[in-house]
Amino acid sequence: MIKLHGFALSNYYNKVKLVLLEHGIPFEEVTTKLPLGEAQLAHSPAGKVPYIETEQGFLCESQVIVEYLAARFPDKPIFASDPWQAAKERELITFIETHLELTTRELYGEAFFGGKASDEVKATMEKRLRRYVASFKRLAKFAPYVAGDQFGVADAAAFVSLPLVGRATQTIYGSDFLADAGIDWKSYIKRIGERPAAQRVNADRKAYIEANS
């Protein structure tokens, strides 16, 4: 059985977990906190979560894990069966994670953890994020799902990362950049949150926060 290492506060951990739950793939959770120990760095060299443990060894990076799951379980429709639509799903995931979430991550220290970002960092990130959000708005469909009329793997990425972008920009700049661009992410997250797998992810995250507060 696949073992998923990480913790329920991590959005990338929850992305992989949501994919596993949505597609009924058996797995075991192994709570693994940061920073990783020396032995764990052999499993996730960059010291990040999630990573998975399989019969063949360990694998890290959330999108690599998702791609592995899609290849290992071809009977599970993790990606769309149509090659073009599957490529569009991957395109959306890249925009969500690389352009939006990882850029916004530069602000998390101040937005969520009591740190402080310099004025230079804030100005640079604002310029980038305004551009990336506008780009994402042109690409995403929200009809009602991010890639179209059916729930898909891109929604797993959007569900765990868009709230961080909206909340962080609201906290730092006093303005939710997603909402400013006309992206009603709160209604979208509520819709996805009605799915049983998403309810499980949310419940486990809340339980983790309560247990570690």
N, C-alpha and C positions, 0 to 999 in steps of 0.2 A: 504493500500500500504506500502511496505517496505521503510523505511527511512534509507539511508546510511549516517552515520556521519563520518566526517573526512575532509581532504583537499587534493587537487589535486597534491600536491608535494609528498605525501606519496606513496611509492611503494606498500605497502600492501593495502592501500585504492584503488589504481588503479587496483590491482589484482582483488579484489572483483567487482569493477566497470566494468572491462572488462568481467568478467564472466556474470554479469547481462546483459550487452549490447549484448554480443554474443548470448545469449539465449532468448533475447526478454522478459526478466522479468521486469515488470514495477517497477520503484523505484523513490524515490525523494531524492535528495542530500541535506544534511544539513551541511553547512560549520562549522566545529568544530575545533578550533585551540588548540594547546598545549601551556602551560600546562592546563590540564582539571581542571575545578572548582570542588569544593566539591560535588555539586549536580551531576555532570557528572561522578564522580568517583564511584557513585552507579551503573552506567551503564557500565563502563569499569574500574574495580577495579585497574588494573595496570597502569591506566592513559595513555593508548595508543589508537591510531586509526588504523583501522576503528572499529566501532561497528555499529550494526544495531538496528533499532527499529521496532518491529513487533506488531501485535495485542495481542500477548501473553507476550510481554516484550522486554527486551534488551538482546543482545548477542554480545560478543566480541571475538577477535582472528580471523584473516582472514581465516585460514584453517577451523576452526570450523564453520564459517559463510558459507563457500563454501560447506561443508558437509551438513549443514542444508538446503541450497538451493537445493542440489541434492535430499535430502530426501523429501522436501516439494513439489518439482516440478519433480516428477518421469518421466513426459513426456518430460522433457528437458534432452538431452544427455550430461549432464555436465561431467560425468565420462563415460568411455567406458562401453558398456553393458556386455562385457565379464569380469567375476570376476578377472581373471588373469591380463588382460590388465589394468583394473581399479586399481589393486594393484600396477602394475608397474608405473602407473601415480602418485600414491601417493608416491611411492618410489622416483621418480624423484623430486617431490615437496619437500620432506624431504631433499634431497641432496642440492637442490638449495637454500632453505631457511635456513635450520639449519646449514649445513656444509659450504656453500659458503657465503651467504649474511650476516648472523648473525656474522660469524667470521670476515668478511670484515668490518662490522659496527664498530669494534673497531678502525678503521682507518679513519672513516668519519670526525671526528673533524678536523683533519689536512688536509685531502684530499679535503674537500668541504667547511669548515666553519671557516678557519683561526686559528684553534687550533694547538695543538702540541701533538704528541704521543711520548712516551719515546722510546729510542733505544731498550729497553728490550721488550716492547710491539711489536714494529715493527719486531724484530727478531723472536719472538714467533709466531706472526701472519703469517710471511712469511713461516715458516716451516709448519704450519698447512695448509695454503692455497695451497701451492704447492702440498701437499699430497691430499687434498680434490679436487682440480681441476683435478688432475690425475685420481682420483676415479670417478668423474663426467664424465670425458671424456670416461672412459670405459663403463659407463652406458647409456649415452645419445646417441641417434641415429642420429638426425639431418638429417632425410631422407624423406622430408626436415624438418619435424617438430621434436621437441625434443624427442617425444616418438615413432615416426614412420612416416607413410605417410599421416596421417590425423591430422589436428589441434585439440588440446584437452586442457584439463584443466591445464596440466603441462606447456603448452605454455603461459598461463596467468601468471604463476609464473616466468617463464624464461624471458618473455618480459619485466617485470618491474624490475627484479633484476640483470640479467646478466650485463647490462650496468654499474651498480654501481660497480660491482666487477672488471670489466675491467678498468674502469676509475680510480677507487681508487688505484688499484695496479700500474697503469701507473704513477699516480701522486706521490705516496709515494716511489716506488721502481725504477721508470724510466723504468718499464717493465710491460706490460699487461700480467698477468699470464694466462688468458684464451687463448690469441693469442699464447703465448709461448707453450701451450700444443696442439696447432693445432685446437683450437675451433674458427671458423670464426663467432664470435657472431655478428659482425657488419652486415654482409650479412643476417644473420638470423633475426636480429631485423628489418632490412629494409623490409624483406619479410613479417613478421608479421605486420609491420606498414602499409602495404597496405590494410589491412582489415578495413572495415568501423568502427568497434568498436574500434580498436586500434587508428585509426585516430582521433576519438572523444576523447579518453583518452589523446592522445598527445596534441591535440588542447587545451583542458581544462587545462592541466598542464602548457602549455606555457602562456595561458591567466592568470593563477593564479600567475605565476612568474612575469609577467609584471605588474600586478596589485599590487603586494606586494614588488616590487623592489624599 
